[in-house]
Amino acid sequence: MAEKALFRIALDKAMDQCSRREFCCDDIRNKLSQWGVENNDADKIIKTLIKENFINESRFATAFVRDKFKYNKWGKVKIAAHLRVKRIPSDILSSALDSIDNEQYNKLLRELIENHRKVVKAKNQYDLKAKLLRYGLSKGFESSLLYDILNGLE
């Protein structure tokens, strides 16, 4: 009886958390583990949450991509890496990344590089481009896009 009560409490708590914000299966599995729920029960809870549409990996990935791009100003490489850590399937990951408008993506990258260029101190043009490239890569943008922008700098 106590196991059934723990299962119900964990399910209710997970439903409550999922109703407040988006979670992926991996996040909920980690939370259930922290709460002391066994793997079998965790699987049942996650299946129930998916069936009841409390968890939707596609919805989570789209929201994650939108938020990290808009607020954290991350590039696709960094966003994809974080979604892979959360075990989001590659087809869902690629469709979520495709939701980013290429024009906005390039505009954001150009703005980030131009703003960082104003504050970075460099000995020469070569040093400046190297620092800007490292900055862009650390934000998760593709090297090919960075090279195109940096080659246009004078």
Wavefront OBJ file of the C-alpha trace (Angstrom):
o trace
v 0.000 0.000 0.000
v 2.839 2.401 0.836
v 4.406 1.824 -2.601
v 1.133 2.663 -4.313
v 0.853 5.843 -2.227
v 4.430 6.851 -3.110
v 3.668 6.209 -6.789
v 0.533 8.381 -6.660
v 2.313 11.178 -4.770
v 5.196 11.160 -7.247
v 2.792 11.168 -10.208
v 0.809 14.087 -8.767
v 3.986 16.014 -8.016
v 5.332 15.378 -11.529
v 2.015 16.456 -13.073
v 2.107 19.631 -10.993
v 5.639 20.465 -12.125
v 4.900 19.674 -15.776
v 1.827 21.901 -15.704
v 3.991 24.857 -14.650
v 6.684 24.629 -17.359
v 8.055 22.385 -20.091
v 10.115 19.336 -19.139
v 11.606 16.539 -21.197
v 11.521 12.865 -20.208
v 15.135 13.000 -19.036
v 14.428 15.923 -16.665
v 11.452 14.132 -15.126
v 13.379 10.854 -14.844
v 16.112 12.713 -12.906
v 13.542 14.343 -10.628
v 11.835 11.016 -9.953
v 15.190 9.478 -9.118
v 15.896 12.311 -6.666
v 12.527 11.696 -5.039
v 13.435 8.028 -4.517
v 11.074 6.543 -7.115
v 12.204 3.181 -8.530
v 12.927 2.764 -12.250
v 9.821 0.658 -12.976
v 7.550 3.198 -11.328
v 9.425 6.048 -13.029
v 8.783 4.443 -16.424
v 5.070 4.108 -15.641
v 4.883 7.725 -14.455
v 6.639 9.012 -17.577
v 4.361 6.953 -19.850
v 1.339 8.387 -18.030
v 2.675 11.940 -18.351
v 3.277 11.456 -22.088
v -0.170 9.906 -22.579
v -1.831 12.781 -20.721
v 0.284 15.271 -22.761
v 2.060 16.699 -19.716
v 5.345 15.811 -21.444
v 5.849 16.389 -25.148
v 9.470 16.161 -26.328
v 8.750 18.133 -29.503
v 7.046 20.941 -27.597
v 9.907 20.981 -25.075
v 12.596 21.121 -27.781
v 10.850 23.941 -29.650
v 10.461 25.996 -26.467
v 14.073 25.285 -25.447
v 15.414 26.367 -28.850
v 13.269 29.516 -28.887
v 14.273 30.573 -25.370
v 18.004 29.853 -25.678
v 18.172 31.664 -29.021
v 16.088 34.663 -27.973
v 17.258 35.241 -24.398
v 20.692 33.595 -24.097
v 21.673 34.415 -27.693
v 23.056 30.930 -28.279
v 23.863 29.474 -31.671
v 22.532 26.223 -33.101
v 25.642 24.226 -32.187
v 25.388 25.014 -28.470
v 21.611 24.532 -28.397
v 21.907 21.158 -30.149
v 24.607 20.026 -27.721
v 22.418 20.845 -24.725
v 19.431 19.054 -26.253
v 21.575 15.977 -26.946
v 22.566 15.928 -23.260
v 18.838 15.842 -22.463
v 18.496 12.826 -24.812
v 16.150 14.508 -27.267
v 15.822 12.362 -30.433
v 17.706 13.725 -33.439
v 14.631 14.115 -35.649
v 12.899 16.250 -33.005
v 16.136 18.166 -32.422
v 16.590 19.022 -36.103
v 12.963 20.105 -36.566
v 13.215 22.336 -33.481
v 16.425 23.928 -34.779
v 14.742 24.516 -38.139
v 12.213 26.736 -36.357
v 14.913 29.434 -36.080
v 14.604 31.960 -38.894
v 17.909 32.083 -40.834
v 17.659 35.829 -41.387
v 17.219 36.488 -37.651
v 19.988 33.996 -36.883
v 22.502 35.768 -39.132
v 21.375 39.177 -37.867
v 21.886 38.120 -34.243
v 25.335 36.709 -34.981
v 26.380 39.895 -36.778
v 25.112 42.052 -33.860
v 26.929 39.901 -31.287
v 30.212 40.140 -33.210
v 29.869 43.899 -33.765
v 29.037 44.554 -30.090
v 31.880 42.365 -28.870
v 34.252 44.055 -31.312
v 33.663 47.383 -29.504
v 34.917 46.025 -26.166
v 37.653 43.591 -27.183
v 41.247 44.785 -27.079
v 43.581 43.392 -29.712
v 47.143 44.085 -30.847
v 46.374 43.739 -34.540
v 43.675 42.671 -37.008
v 44.707 39.004 -36.820
v 44.411 38.991 -33.018
v 41.043 40.767 -33.210
v 39.618 38.208 -35.638
v 40.903 35.332 -33.501
v 39.236 36.737 -30.374
v 35.969 37.382 -32.198
v 36.048 33.872 -33.669
v 36.558 32.309 -30.233
v 33.712 34.425 -28.857
v 31.342 33.354 -31.624
v 32.295 29.700 -31.214
v 31.748 29.913 -27.454
v 28.237 31.215 -28.105
v 27.600 28.146 -30.266
v 27.604 29.573 -33.779
v 28.899 27.710 -36.812
v 32.472 28.448 -37.834
v 31.527 28.882 -41.510
v 29.138 31.733 -40.646
v 31.733 33.296 -38.383
v 34.385 33.150 -41.104
v 32.025 34.856 -43.553
v 31.337 37.696 -41.112
v 34.946 38.059 -39.955
v 36.276 38.121 -43.509
v 33.936 41.044 -44.175
v 35.456 43.054 -41.292
v 38.008 45.733 -41.999
l 1 2 3 4 5 6 7 8 9 10 11 12 13 14 15 16 17 18 19 20 21 22 23 24 25 26 27 28 29 30 31 32 33 34 35 36 37 38 39 40 41 42 43 44 45 46 47 48 49 50 51 52 53 54 55 56 57 58 59 60 61 62 63 64 65 66 67 68 69 70 71 72 73 74 75 76 77 78 79 80 81 82 83 84 85 86 87 88 89 90 91 92 93 94 95 96 97 98 99 100 101 102 103 104 105 106 107 108 109 110 111 112 113 114 115 116 117 118 119 120 121 122 123 124 125 126 127 128 129 130 131 132 133 134 135 136 137 138 139 140 141 142 143 144 145 146 147 148 149 150 151 152 153 154
